[in-house]
Amino acid sequence: MRFTSILCIILLAGTCGLFSCGTKINKKEGKIGRLLDPKNLDSSISPCENFFLFANGSWLKKNPIPANETRWGSLNLLEENNYIVQHELLEFAALNANSTSNPSIQKVGNFYNSGMDTQSIEQSGLTSLKEILKRIDNIHSAQDILREINNEQLEGFNTAYTFTVSPDDKNINNQICKFYQGGLGMPEPEYYYKKEMPNIRFLEAYKNYVERILIIIGEEKNTAIQNSAKIIQLETNLAQASMSRTERQAVYNLYHKFSIAEANRLTQNMNWGDILFQLNTKNEDSIIIGQPDYYLALSQQLKCLPTDTWKVYLRFHLINTMAPYLSKDFANAHFDFYGKTIRGLQKKKERWKFVQSVIDASIGELLGQMYVDKTFKPEAKKRMSELVDNIQMTYREQILLADWMTEATKKKAVQKLDAITKKIGYPDKIKDYSKLNISPNDFAKNVLTAATFQYNNMISKLGKPVNKNEWNLTSTTVNARYNLAFNEIVFPAGLLQYSSNYKMTEDISRYEIIFSDKSFGNSNQKKQLPYKIILPSGTLQYPYFIENADDAVNYGSIGAFIAHEMSHGFDNRGRHYDAGGNLNNWWTTEDERKFNEKAEVLINQFNKFTVLDTLHVDGNLTLGENIADLTGITIAYKAFKKTRQGKGNELIDGFTPDQRFFLSWAQLWREASTDEETKTRIKLDHHAPYIWRCNGILSNLPEFHQAFGVRKGDKMFINENLRAKIW
């Protein structure tokens, strides 16, 4: 403890003299602010020039990106510590799968054992796909092709198109069948036809990957080369009719409701009555087609292309989807393209982490139930709920204070805000998995079985009332979400994990997680409890929410996160949905015009930001997240100023409450990424790069300028008339 105090004093003594922008940090030390570690700061950088690097620079220098990651930062650290807990749960379930009477532990254990049994996976080859491959071989006509595409939907494959059942955007109490574009092997349509780097390199690598997969399944090299060209040409035809990522951000672009007769007239080679029958739906009189141009192109390709071209396409995409769960020749080929080439990964994650991710995607509610029992206590949920309520109340006040909004629209905005459902920690009731059988030694089959189970669960929603109690994230997820249709925010326990049985050790270099009610298995031995899991020194950095942290830390991180998610109900997409979750324009024309003017300021700001020297952020693509970030930090700050700490001026580690609040925000976005990942995300991700989520947003806040003495001429300074402000 004393050694840490000395380090803090030394660091801050060096920091104080470097604030040439006008900030003076008092050297007097308050109580140790170990949850906001001063050792992560880079005192050689002025907070007025680059606040992101000032707050995170030393940490970034000491924490290079691991070879099995493309990004490394606060979210990854939270996930790593989360993994440690889940690993123990998985090992326990695996060890006790045969002896337990608990069906949840049995299913999780069997799934984990099957994924870790690489010897059986190698021996199985394509056994689990034999029946589907046989069906593809027996295709003889365009009708057979479409029937196979539809059959594969039942088995969890979004081959050629994407199908889902969810509430009708304009009638939220009615479940409806929705059809969206798909069918591509590369992440984005423009990779096929936009002839620029890195698209050209990606397309060449994809061609080689397709050839490699076809050769693995037995094709001669020349045949594989020819078939690869056919597959890519088919996908290029579909890509050219697909919407771009930016176009898909506009919600009305994706809502096109058709009667069955109207849909049949659109795609004359696709009978929608037959399609819906083959998808096991009943009595559906209308559907939503997200991208009609895509389905017109798909219909034409079904008619024009030879059956043999479609057969090689279907065969490849089946293997491509299942490759990560098959033997290492398939899995390695898949990783080399999607991991190394597209994302810049140097090596795979540990096997157990991969298996954990598959379990989370397949039967995540069962693993989540085990996780919550060990890591999330009622007191933490209560503290989080209080924080959410405070943020919501403050947001309400800011809406009513908005000088650009008419009273009529304010009233409806407040109604929507007040109607937000808040889901925190875990669902009260999980799915019934009793009919799902999981094998202890057939990993690929388990993936297929779980996918079929999920499909049947989705289809069963048709004709029933919409269940708004259902969660769209698992409890272990290290993230949060706003759901447009349900007008809800979801904060899983995984994001809030340090709120429970985590005990900080005296040297603050590690955490202990103490389990005391049952034994847990690890490797080949059972561990009798109480049992401590030690998070290694250097692993733990501060998370997003800590039950006993000072308010500046919690409001600057999880508080801003909460307000961020709430604000998605009022961003460029969410504002089109009303309090009930229906797609409905409830704004006056004048309010809409003024909102768009304010949004345009953010678009223009972010269009000017660059990464890797020359790559510009897409202000339109990232607009929704930028609005949420700006709103999140603004509302969280207003809420923080209501707290005792926010009203005071007590120093902790030499920083004022306001300074700690903004440092907490900056460390929320602490992250580095590989050049390849950065290049990919700048095109595909609707989130701006983290450095600009920090600096770009804070430059708009007068409270930040005041807290750190930012002046005209500093890089963090923006003239008042050019600053973005919404709430």
C-alpha positions in Angstrom: 0.0 0.0 0.0 2.7 2.5 1.0 4.8 1.6 -2.0 1.9 2.4 -4.3 1.3 5.7 -2.6 4.9 6.7 -3.2 4.6 5.9 -6.9 1.5 8.0 -7.2 3.2 11.0 -5.6 6.2 10.6 -7.8 4.1 10.4 -11.0 1.9 13.3 -10.1 4.9 15.4 -9.1 6.2 14.9 -12.7 2.8 15.5 -14.2 2.0 18.9 -12.6 4.7 20.8 -14.4 3.7 19.6 -17.8 0.2 21.1 -18.0 1.2 24.0 -20.1 -2.4 24.5 -21.1 -3.3 26.1 -17.8 -4.2 23.2 -15.5 -2.5 23.1 -12.1 -2.8 19.8 -10.3 -2.4 20.0 -6.5 0.3 17.7 -5.3 -1.5 17.0 -2.1 -2.5 13.4 -2.1 -6.0 12.3 -1.2 -7.1 8.7 -0.5 -5.6 6.2 -2.9 -7.5 6.2 -6.1 -6.3 2.7 -7.1 -9.3 2.1 -9.3 -8.1 4.8 -11.6 -4.4 4.0 -11.6 -2.1 7.1 -12.2 0.6 4.7 -13.5 -1.4 4.4 -16.7 -1.0 8.1 -17.5 1.7 9.5 -19.8 2.9 12.6 -18.1 5.0 13.6 -21.1 1.8 14.4 -23.0 -0.4 17.4 -22.3 -4.0 16.5 -21.7 -4.9 19.6 -23.8 -3.0 18.2 -26.8 -4.1 14.5 -26.8 -6.2 13.5 -23.8 -6.5 9.9 -25.0 -2.7 9.4 -24.8 -2.3 11.5 -21.6 -4.8 9.2 -19.9 -3.7 5.9 -21.4 -0.2 6.4 -23.0 1.9 4.6 -20.3 -0.5 1.7 -20.3 -0.4 1.4 -24.1 3.4 1.3 -24.1 3.5 -1.5 -21.5 0.7 -3.6 -23.0 1.4 -4.6 -26.6 -1.4 -6.3 -28.6 -1.1 -10.1 -28.0 -0.5 -12.3 -31.1 -3.9 -13.9 -30.8 -5.8 -10.5 -30.7 -6.2 -7.7 -33.2 -7.3 -5.2 -30.6 -6.2 -4.8 -27.0 -7.7 -2.5 -24.4 -10.1 -2.2 -21.4 -12.8 -4.3 -22.9 -10.4 -7.1 -23.7 -9.0 -7.0 -20.1 -12.5 -7.3 -18.8 -13.2 -10.2 -21.1 -9.9 -11.9 -20.0 -10.8 -11.7 -16.4 -14.3 -12.9 -17.3 -12.8 -15.9 -19.2 -11.0 -17.0 -16.0 -14.2 -17.4 -14.2 -16.0 -19.1 -17.1 -13.0 -21.5 -17.6 -13.5 -22.7 -14.1 -17.2 -23.2 -14.6 -16.6 -25.0 -17.9 -14.0 -27.3 -16.3 -16.3 -28.1 -13.4 -19.2 -28.8 -15.8 -17.0 -31.0 -18.0 -15.7 -33.0 -15.0 -19.2 -33.5 -13.6 -21.3 -34.0 -16.8 -21.7 -37.7 -16.3 -22.4 -37.6 -12.6 -24.6 -34.6 -12.1 -28.4 -34.6 -12.0 -28.4 -30.9 -13.1 -29.3 -30.8 -16.8 -27.7 -27.4 -17.3 -24.3 -28.5 -16.0 -24.7 -31.7 -18.0 -25.3 -29.9 -21.3 -22.6 -27.3 -20.8 -20.2 -30.0 -19.8 -20.9 -32.3 -22.7 -20.6 -29.4 -25.2 -17.3 -28.3 -23.6 -16.0 -31.9 -23.7 -16.9 -32.3 -27.3 -15.2 -29.1 -28.3 -12.0 -30.0 -26.4 -11.9 -33.5 -27.8 -9.8 -32.6 -30.9 -8.9 -36.2 -31.5 -12.5 -37.1 -32.2 -12.9 -34.0 -34.3 -10.0 -35.0 -36.5 -11.4 -38.5 -36.9 -14.9 -37.3 -37.7 -14.0 -35.4 -40.8 -17.2 -34.4 -42.6 -19.4 -37.0 -41.0 -21.7 -34.5 -39.5 -22.3 -32.9 -42.9 -22.7 -36.1 -44.8 -26.5 -35.8 -45.2 -26.4 -32.2 -46.3 -23.7 -32.8 -48.8 -25.7 -35.7 -50.2 -28.7 -33.4 -50.7 -26.5 -30.9 -52.6 -25.2 -33.7 -54.8 -28.8 -34.6 -55.7 -29.8 -31.1 -56.9 -31.0 -31.1 -60.5 -33.0 -27.9 -61.0 -33.5 -24.3 -59.9 -36.4 -25.5 -57.7 -34.0 -28.0 -56.1 -31.5 -25.2 -55.5 -34.0 -23.0 -53.7 -35.4 -25.9 -51.7 -31.8 -26.7 -50.5 -31.2 -23.1 -49.5 -34.5 -23.1 -47.5 -33.7 -26.4 -45.9 -30.3 -25.1 -44.8 -32.1 -22.2 -43.0 -33.8 -24.8 -40.8 -30.3 -26.1 -39.8 -29.0 -22.6 -38.9 -27.3 -21.7 -42.2 -28.0 -18.3 -43.7 -27.1 -19.5 -47.2 -27.8 -17.1 -50.0 -30.1 -15.0 -47.8 -30.6 -14.1 -44.1 -33.9 -15.0 -42.5 -35.2 -14.1 -39.1 -38.5 -13.8 -37.1 -38.9 -10.6 -35.1 -41.5 -7.9 -34.3 -42.9 -5.9 -37.3 -41.2 -2.5 -37.0 -44.5 -0.8 -37.6 -46.6 -3.1 -35.5 -44.4 -4.2 -32.7 -46.9 -6.6 -31.1 -46.9 -8.8 -34.2 -44.1 -11.2 -35.1 -43.3 -11.3 -38.8 -40.9 -13.1 -41.2 -38.0 -10.9 -42.3 -35.6 -11.5 -45.2 -32.3 -9.7 -45.7 -29.4 -9.8 -48.0 -26.6 -12.3 -47.5 -24.8 -15.0 -49.5 -21.3 -13.5 -49.5 -18.1 -15.0 -48.2 -16.4 -11.6 -47.6 -17.5 -9.2 -44.9 -18.8 -6.3 -47.1 -20.2 -6.1 -50.7 -17.8 -3.4 -51.8 -14.9 -5.9 -51.4 -16.0 -7.5 -54.6 -16.4 -4.6 -56.9 -14.6 -1.5 -55.5 -11.2 -1.8 -57.0 -9.0 -0.3 -54.4 -6.7 -1.5 -51.6 -7.1 -3.5 -49.5 -10.2 -4.8 -51.4 -8.0 -6.0 -54.3 -5.8 -7.9 -51.9 -8.7 -9.4 -50.0 -10.4 -10.6 -53.2 -7.3 -12.4 -54.3 -6.8 -14.0 -50.9 -10.5 -15.0 -50.9 -10.1 -16.7 -54.3 -7.1 -18.7 -53.0 -9.1 -19.6 -49.8 -12.1 -20.9 -51.8 -9.7 -22.9 -54.0 -8.0 -24.3 -50.8 -11.3 -25.4 -49.3 -12.4 -27.1 -52.5 -9.1 -29.0 -52.8 -9.4 -30.1 -49.2 -12.8 -31.7 -49.9 -11.4 -33.6 -52.9 -11.4 -31.4 -56.0 -8.5 -31.4 -58.4 -6.5 -28.2 -58.4 -7.6 -27.1 -61.9 -11.2 -27.9 -61.2 -11.0 -26.0 -57.9 -9.6 -22.9 -59.7 -12.4 -23.0 -62.2 -15.1 -23.5 -59.5 -13.6 -20.8 -57.3 -14.0 -18.3 -60.2 -17.6 -19.4 -60.6 -18.4 -18.9 -56.9 -16.8 -15.5 -56.8 -18.6 -14.3 -59.9 -21.9 -15.4 -58.4 -21.2 -13.6 -55.2 -20.0 -10.5 -57.1 -23.4 -10.5 -58.9 -25.2 -10.6 -55.5 -22.8 -8.0 -54.0 -23.5 -5.5 -56.7 -27.2 -5.6 -55.8 -26.5 -5.4 -52.0 -26.9 -2.3 -49.8 -23.7 -0.8 -48.4 -23.2 -0.6 -44.7 -23.9 3.1 -44.6 -27.2 2.6 -46.6 -28.2 0.0 -44.0 -27.9 2.6 -41.2 -31.1 4.3 -42.5 -34.0 2.3 -40.9 -36.6 3.1 -43.6 -34.2 1.6 -46.2 -34.7 -1.8 -44.6 -38.5 -1.7 -44.2 -40.4 -3.0 -47.3 -43.5 -4.9 -46.5 -45.0 -7.2 -49.1 -48.0 -9.4 -49.4 -47.1 -12.9 -50.7 -48.6 -12.0 -54.1 -46.5 -8.8 -54.2 -43.4 -10.6 -53.3 -44.0 -13.2 -56.0 -44.3 -10.4 -58.6 -41.0 -9.0 -57.4 -39.1 -12.3 -57.7 -40.7 -14.3 -60.4 -38.3 -17.3 -59.9 -39.0 -17.5 -56.2 -42.4 -18.7 -55.0 -42.8 -17.2 -51.6 -45.7 -19.4 -50.6 -43.4 -22.4 -51.2 -40.5 -20.7 -49.4 -42.5 -20.0 -46.3 -43.9 -23.5 -46.3 -40.4 -25.0 -46.5 -39.3 -22.7 -43.7 -42.0 -24.3 -41.5 -44.1 -21.2 -41.1 -47.9 -21.3 -41.3 -50.5 -18.9 -42.4 -48.2 -15.9 -43.0 -49.9 -13.4 -45.3 -47.1 -10.8 -45.5 -43.3 -10.6 -45.1 -40.6 -7.8 -44.8 -37.9 -7.8 -47.4 -35.0 -5.6 -46.3 -33.3 -5.2 -49.6 -35.7 -5.9 -52.6 -33.0 -5.3 -55.2 -30.9 -8.1 -53.7 -33.8 -10.6 -53.9 -34.5 -9.5 -57.5 -30.8 -10.3 -58.3 -31.0 -13.6 -56.4 -34.1 -14.6 -58.3 -32.3 -13.8 -61.6 -29.2 -15.8 -60.6 -31.4 -18.8 -59.7 -32.8 -18.7 -63.3 -29.6 -17.8 -65.2 -26.8 -19.7 -63.6 -26.1 -23.4 -64.3 -27.2 -25.8 -61.6 -23.6 -27.0 -61.3 -22.4 -23.5 -60.4 -25.0 -23.3 -57.6 -24.0 -26.8 -56.4 -20.3 -25.8 -55.9 -21.5 -22.5 -54.3 -23.7 -24.4 -51.8 -21.0 -27.0 -51.1 -18.4 -24.3 -50.4 -20.6 -22.2 -48.2 -21.6 -25.2 -46.1 -18.0 -26.1 -45.5 -17.0 -22.4 -45.0 -19.7 -21.9 -42.3 -18.7 -25.1 -40.5 -15.0 -25.0 -41.0 -14.1 -23.7 -37.5 -15.8 -26.7 -35.9 -14.2 -29.3 -38.2 -10.7 -30.8 -38.4 -7.7 -28.6 -38.4 -7.2 -28.5 -42.2 -10.6 -26.8 -42.5 -10.2 -24.7 -39.3 -6.7 -23.5 -40.2 -7.7 -22.5 -43.8 -10.6 -20.5 -42.3 -8.4 -18.8 -39.8 -5.7 -18.0 -42.3 -8.2 -16.0 -44.4 -10.7 -14.5 -41.9 -8.2 -14.2 -39.0 -4.8 -13.5 -40.6 -5.7 -11.8 -43.8 -8.9 -9.9 -43.0 -8.2 -9.0 -39.3 -4.4 -9.3 -39.0 -4.3 -12.0 -36.3 -1.0 -13.8 -35.8 -2.3 -16.8 -34.1 -5.5 -18.4 -32.8 -6.9 -18.0 -29.3 -6.5 -20.9 -26.9 -8.8 -23.8 -27.7 -10.9 -23.5 -24.6 -11.7 -19.8 -25.3 -12.9 -20.7 -28.8 -15.1 -23.5 -27.4 -16.4 -21.1 -24.7 -17.5 -18.7 -27.5 -19.3 -21.4 -29.3 -21.1 -22.5 -26.1 -22.0 -18.9 -25.4 -23.5 -18.6 -28.9 -25.3 -21.9 -28.8 -26.5 -22.5 -25.2 -25.3 -19.3 -23.6 -28.2 -18.9 -21.2 -27.2 -22.2 -19.5 -23.6 -21.1 -19.0 -24.9 -17.6 -18.0 -27.0 -19.1 -15.3 -24.0 -20.8 -13.8 -22.0 -17.6 -14.2 -24.5 -15.3 -12.5 -24.8 -17.7 -9.5 -21.1 -17.2 -8.8 -20.4 -13.6 -9.7 -23.4 -11.3 -9.4 -25.0 -10.5 -6.1 -28.3 -8.6 -5.4 -26.5 -5.7 -3.8 -24.6 -5.0 -7.0 -27.8 -5.1 -9.0 -29.4 -2.6 -6.6 -26.4 -0.2 -6.9 -26.5 -0.5 -10.7 -30.3 0.1 -10.7 -29.9 3.2 -8.7 -27.3 4.5 -11.1 -29.5 3.8 -14.1 -32.4 5.6 -12.4 -30.3 8.6 -11.7 -29.0 8.7 -15.3 -32.6 8.4 -16.6 -33.9 11.2 -14.4 -31.0 13.5 -15.5 -31.7 12.7 -19.2 -35.3 13.6 -18.6 -34.3 17.0 -17.3 -32.0 17.6 -20.2 -34.8 16.8 -22.7 -37.1 19.3 -21.0 -34.3 21.9 -21.1 -33.5 21.5 -24.8 -34.0 24.9 -26.4 -34.3 23.6 -29.9 -37.2 21.2 -29.3 -40.9 22.0 -29.4 -43.0 21.1 -26.4 -45.0 18.6 -28.3 -41.9 16.6 -29.3 -40.4 17.0 -25.9 -43.5 15.4 -24.4 -43.3 12.4 -26.6 -39.5 12.1 -26.1 -40.0 12.0 -22.3 -42.7 9.4 -22.7 -40.3 7.3 -24.7 -37.5 7.8 -22.1 -39.8 6.9 -19.2 -41.0 3.8 -21.1 -37.5 2.3 -21.4 -37.2 -1.2 -19.9 -34.1 -1.7 -17.9 -32.6 -5.2 -17.9 -29.7 -5.6 -15.5 -27.5 -8.6 -14.8 -29.5 -11.6 -16.0 -33.0 -12.6 -17.2 -35.5 -13.8 -14.6 -36.3 -16.8 -16.7 -34.2 -18.6 -19.3 -35.2 -20.7 -22.3 -36.3 -24.3 -21.8 -33.5 -26.4 -23.2 -35.0 -29.8 -22.1 -35.5 -31.0 -25.7 -32.0 -30.2 -26.7 -29.6 -33.2 -26.7 -25.9 -32.5 -26.5 -23.3 -35.2 -27.3 -20.1 -35.4 -25.3 -18.0 -36.4 -28.3 -19.4 -34.8 -31.5 -18.7 -31.1 -31.6 -19.9 -30.3 -35.1 -23.1 -32.2 -34.5 -23.7 -30.2 -31.3 -23.3 -27.0 -33.2 -25.8 -28.1 -35.8 -28.2 -29.4 -33.2 -28.1 -26.2 -31.2 -28.6 -24.2 -34.4 -31.7 -26.2 -35.3 -33.0 -25.8 -31.7 -32.5 -22.0 -32.0 -34.3 -22.0 -35.4 -37.3 -23.9 -34.0 -37.4 -21.6 -31.0 -37.5 -18.6 -33.4 -40.2 -20.0 -35.6 -42.3 -20.9 -32.6 -42.7 -17.1 -31.9 -45.0 -16.7 -35.0 -48.6 -16.2 -34.0 -47.8 -15.6 -30.4 -47.6 -12.4 -28.3 -44.2 -10.7 -28.4 -42.3 -11.7 -25.3 -40.5 -8.5 -24.1 -39.0 -10.3 -21.2 -36.7 -12.2 -23.5 -33.0 -11.1 -23.5 -31.0 -10.5 -26.6 -27.6 -10.9 -24.9 -26.3 -13.7 -22.6 -25.5 -12.9 -19.0 -21.8 -13.5 -19.6 -21.5 -10.9 -22.4 -19.0 -8.1 -21.9 -21.1 -5.5 -23.6 -24.5 -3.7 -23.5 -27.3 -3.0 -25.9 -30.3 -0.8 -26.7 -33.1 -2.7 -28.5 -35.1 -0.5 -30.8 -38.1 -2.8 -31.0 -38.4 -3.3 -27.2 -37.3 0.2 -26.3 -35.0 -1.4 -23.7 -31.4 -1.2 -22.4 -29.6 -4.5 -21.5 -26.6 -4.6 -19.2 -25.4 -8.2 -18.6 -23.5 -9.3 -15.5 -20.5 -9.9 -17.7 -20.0 -6.2 -18.1 -20.6 -5.6 -14.4 -18.6 -8.6 -13.2 -16.4 -6.8 -10.5 -19.5 -6.0 -8.6 -19.7 -9.3 -6.6 -17.4 -11.8 -5.1 -14.3 -9.9 -6.1 -11.9 -9.0 -3.3 -9.1 -6.6 -3.9 -5.8 -7.8 -2.4 -3.6 -5.4 -0.4 -1.0 -5.0 -3.1 -3.7 -4.2 -5.7 -1.9 -6.2 -8.3 -4.5 -9.0 -8.4 -8.0 -9.9 -7.5 -9.4 -12.9 -5.8 -12.8 -14.5 -6.6 -14.0 -16.6 -3.8 -16.4 -19.4 -4.2 -17.7 -21.1 -1.1 -20.7 -23.3 -1.7 -19.6 -26.1 -4.1 -16.6 -27.8 -5.5 -15.3 -26.8 -8.8 -13.3 -29.0 -11.2 -10.0 -28.1 -12.9 -8.0 -30.5 -15.0 -8.3 -33.9 -13.4 -8.9 -32.9 -9.8 -11.8 -31.5 -7.9 -11.0 -28.4 -5.8 -12.7 -28.3 -2.4 -14.0 -24.9 -1.5 -13.7 -22.2 -0.3 -11.5 -21.8 -3.4 -9.8 -18.7 -4.7 -9.3 -17.9 -8.3 -6.5 -15.4 -8.5 -6.5 -13.0 -11.4 -2.8 -12.6 -12.2 -0.7 -9.5 -11.6 -0.9 -7.1 -14.5 -4.2 -8.7 -15.8 -6.5 -6.5 -13.8 -7.1 -3.0 -14.9 -10.2 -1.1 -13.8 -13.5 -2.3 -15.2 -16.6 -0.4 -16.2 -18.5 -0.8 -12.9 -17.2 -1.3 -9.4 -19.7 -1.5 -6.6 -17.6 0.5 -4.1 -15.8 2.9 -6.5 -16.0 6.6 -6.1 -18.8 8.3 -8.1 -16.4 10.0 -10.5 -15.1 6.6 -11.7 -18.5 4.9 -12.0 -20.3 7.9 -13.6 -17.4 8.5 -16.0 -17.4 4.9 -17.2 -20.6 2.8 -16.6 -22.7 6.0 -16.1 -21.7 7.3 -19.5 -22.2 3.8 -20.9 -25.8 3.7 -19.5 -26.6 7.1 -21.0 -25.0 6.1 -24.2 -27.3 3.1 -24.5 -30.4 5.1 -23.5 -29.6 7.7 -26.1 -29.7 5.2 -28.9 -33.5 5.6 -28.6 -33.0 9.2 -29.8 -30.1 8.9 -32.3 -30.4 9.1 -36.1 -31.9 5.6 -36.2 -33.6 5.2 -32.8 -35.5 8.5 -33.1 -37.7 7.0 -35.8 -39.2 4.6 -33.2 -41.8 5.7 -30.7 -42.2 4.8 -27.0 -43.9 1.5 -27.9 -41.0 0.5 -30.2 -42.9 1.1 -33.4 -41.3 2.6 -36.5 -43.2 5.9 -36.5 -42.2 9.5 -37.1 -43.2 11.3 -33.9 -41.1 14.4 -34.5 -42.4 17.7 -35.9 -40.9 18.8 -39.2 -39.1 21.6 -37.5 -37.7 19.4 -34.7 -36.5 17.0 -37.3 -34.7 19.7 -39.2 -33.0 21.1 -36.1 -31.9 17.6 -35.1 -30.4 16.9 -38.5 -28.5 20.2 -38.3 -27.0 19.2 -34.9 -26.2 15.8 -36.3 -24.5 17.4 -39.3 -22.0 19.1 -36.9 -20.9 15.7 -35.7 -20.7 14.2 -39.2 -18.4 17.0 -40.3 -16.2 16.8 -37.2 -15.7 13.0 -37.6 -15.2 13.1 -41.3 -12.0 15.2 -40.6 -10.5 12.7 -38.1 -7.9 10.3 -39.4 -6.1 7.1 -38.4 -2.9 5.7 -39.8 -2.2 9.2 -41.1 -4.6 9.1 -44.1 -7.7 7.0 -43.4 -10.7 9.2 -42.7 -13.4 8.2 -40.3 -16.8 8.0 -42.0 -19.0 10.5 -40.1 -22.2 9.1 -41.6 -21.5 5.5 -40.8 -20.5 6.3 -37.2 -23.1 9.0 -36.6 -25.4 6.9 -34.3 -22.5 5.9 -32.0 -21.1 9.4 -32.0 -24.4 10.8 -31.0 -24.6 8.2 -28.2 -21.1 9.0 -27.0 -21.7 12.7 -26.9 -25.0 12.2 -25.2 -23.6 9.6 -22.8 -20.8 11.7 -21.5 -23.0 14.8 -21.3 -25.8 13.2 -19.3 -23.4 11.2 -17.1 -21.6 14.4 -16.2 -24.8 16.2 -15.3 -25.8 13.2 -13.1 -22.4 13.0 -11.5 -22.7 16.7 -10.5 -25.7 15.8 -8.3 -23.6 13.4 -6.2 -21.8 14.5 -3.0 -18.4 14.0 -4.7 -19.6 15.8 -7.8 -20.6 18.8 -5.7 -17.3 18.9 -3.9 -13.7 19.4 -4.7 -11.8 16.6 -2.8 -8.6 15.6 -4.4 -7.8 11.9 -5.1 -4.3 11.3 -6.3 -4.1 15.0 -7.0 -7.0 15.1 -9.3 -10.3 17.0 -8.8 -13.6 15.1 -9.1 -14.2 16.5 -12.6 -10.8 15.5 -13.7 -11.3 12.0 -12.4 -14.6 11.8 -14.2 -13.1 12.7 -17.6 -10.1 10.4 -17.0 -12.5 7.5 -16.3 -14.2 8.2 -19.6 -10.8 8.2 -21.4 -9.7 4.9 -19.9 -13.1 3.4 -20.9 -11.8 3.7 -24.5 -8.2 2.6 -23.8 -7.4 0.4 -26.8 -4.8 -0.3 -29.5 -5.4 -2.2 -32.7 -3.4 -3.7 -35.5 -3.1 -1.8 -38.7 -5.1 -4.5 -40.5 -7.9 -4.3 -38.0 -7.9 -0.5 -38.1 -8.2 -0.5 -41.9 -11.0 -3.0 -41.8 -13.0 -1.3 -39.1 -12.7 2.1 -40.6 -14.9 0.7 -43.4 -17.1 -1.7 -41.6 -17.5 -0.6 -38.0 -20.3 1.9 -37.1 -18.2 2.9 -34.1 -15.4 5.4 -34.5 -11.8 4.5 -33.6 -11.5 4.7 -29.8 -9.0 7.6 -29.8 -11.7 9.7 -31.4 -14.5 8.4 -29.2 -12.4 10.0 -26.5 -10.8 13.1 -27.9 -13.4 13.9 -30.6 -16.3 13.8 -28.1 -14.5 15.6 -25.2 -13.5 18.5 -27.4 -17.1 19.5 -27.6 -17.6 19.8 -23.8 -17.0 23.1 -22.1 -16.8 21.3 -18.7 -13.8 19.3 -20.0 -12.1 22.5 -21.2 -12.6 24.0 -17.8 -11.4 20.9 -15.9 -8.1 20.7 -17.7 -7.6 24.4 -18.7 -7.9 23.8 -22.4 -7.3 27.0 -24.3 -7.5 28.3 -27.9 -4.6 26.9 -29.8 -4.6 23.6 -28.0 -5.4 20.5 -30.1 -8.2 19.5 -27.8 -9.8 22.9 -28.3 -12.8 23.5 -30.6 -14.3 27.0 -31.0 -17.6 27.3 -29.2 -19.6 28.0 -32.4 -18.3 24.7 -33.9 -19.0 22.4 -31.0 -21.6 19.7 -31.2 -24.4 19.7 -28.7 -27.7 17.9 -28.6 -28.9 17.5 -25.1 
